[in-house]
Amino acid sequence: MIAPVPAIAVESPLSADMGEMIAELNALLLTLSPPEACYHMTAEEMAGEATTVFVARIDGKAAACGALHRHADGIAEVKRMYTRPAYQGLGLGGSILDRIIAQATREGHSRLVLETGDKHPAAWRVYERAGFSRCGPVLDYPDSPYSIFYSRSLVTA
């Protein structure tokens, strides 16, 4: 069987199917971490000027997403990484992360950071394969037993 070819593009998070995927992500995260340890961006926040949302579609269906969120001092953050269960194992998360890294590098950011949950080993593998290393708390996230933090330096051309 031939694997489906994903189309990855920058999209608005305000579409109906993106709203459904974001709701799925939020519901999943709340099964893995207590509410106070979930740092969800809403679709409206994701639609702001400081954020670029990448969406992978297969046969027109939203299959995975991830976002680049810009902060001050050359720091950018990876947010809202999610691959729907039916599409896991196709490398979509890594492909979206590659796009986020490339965009942050083009824009001249010096570092990419992220916060993920303590029960997300599949996500850890994606981040570590992409050159991220575990670190202490980043940005204004509290130090929490439910959080794992990652950082990666970016080399600008």
N, C-alpha and C positions, 0 to 999 in steps of 0.2 A: 504494500500500500504506500502511496506517495504521501509524504507529510504535507499538510496545508502550508501555503506560503503566507506569512503574515505581512500586512501593510502597517507600518508604524509611521504616525504623523502627529504633529502638534494639533491638538483639538481643544475646544471649549469643554470644560467640565460641566456645563450647564445643560447639556442635551439630556433627553429622557433616558437613553440607555446608559449614559455615564452616571446619571443619578442613581439608577438601579445598581450599577457596579460599585459605586461609592457606598451605598447602603449595605450591600453584601459585605464589603470590606469592614465597615464599622461594626456590623453584627458579629463577624468572625472575630475581630479583635476583642470585643467584649466577652467572648467565650474563653479567651486566653489570658486576659489581664483584667484587674479591677478597673472600674470606670475612671478612678483618679489617676491611673497609670496609662490611660489612652489619650494621646495627643492628636486628635483628629482635626484636620483642616476641613471645613465645610466646602461644598462645591463653590459657593460664593467667594470664600477666601481663596480657593484655588484659581478662580477666575481673575484675581487681582493682577496688577501689572508686575508684581515681584515674582510671579510664578508662571512657569511654562509646563503644561501638561502634555505628556506623550501617551498616545493610545495605540495599542496593537489591535488590529482587527483581522479576523479570519472569516472569509466569506461574508464580509460586511458586519459581522457581530463583534462588539467590544469584548476582547478576550483578556486584556491585561492593560495596566496603566502604571504610571510613575510620574513624579513631578520634580522639577528643579525649582527650589525656592531660594531667592537671593536675600542675603543679609549684608550688613555693613562690614567694612574692613577686609574685603576680598574673600569672605566666607560664603559658601552656598551650601544648601542642605538638600538631601534626597528625601522626598516625602511621598506618601501614598502609593508605595509599591504594592501591587497586587496582581496576581494571575488567577483567573477563575479556575476552579477545580477541573473542569472539562478540558482545559488547555494547558494544565501543568505538565512539565516534562518536555516541552517543545523549545525551551530556551528563551521564552519571551521576556522573562524578568531580566536576564542577562543582556538581551538585545536592547531593551528599554534603558537599562542602566548605562550601557555603552553610549547611547544617545545623550543621556543626562551628563555624563562625564565629558563628552565631546563639546556639548553646548557650554558647560561651565568653563572648560579650557579656552574655547574661542572667545568667551567674554572676559577672560583674564582673571578669573577667580584663582586664588592661591591654594584654597583648600575646600574639600567637600566633606561634610559631616552628616551623620544621621543617628537617629535613635530608633531602635527596634525592640521588640519584646524578648523576654527571657525564655519564651517557649516557641521560638521561630528558627529552628536549626536549618531549615531549607533556605531561609533568607540569609542566614549567616554565611552559608556556602556561596551564594551568589555574590555577596559583598566581598568576601575574602578572595574569590577567584578574580574579582575586578581590582584587586590591589588595596582594599581597605584593611585597616588594622584596628583591633579593639583599642579603646582609649577610655579615659574617664569622662564624666559628664561634659556635654558640649552645649554651647549657647546658654539658654536659661533653663534647661531641663534640670530637674532635681535629681540628685543621686538616689536611685531607687533599686530595690532588689528585683523589680519587674522590668528594668530597662537594661539594654546592652547598647553601648555607644561605639561608633566607628568613625574613623577619620582617614582621609587620603589626601596627600599633597598632589597638586596639579602642576604639571610642567607646561608653561605657555610657550608657544612657538615664537 
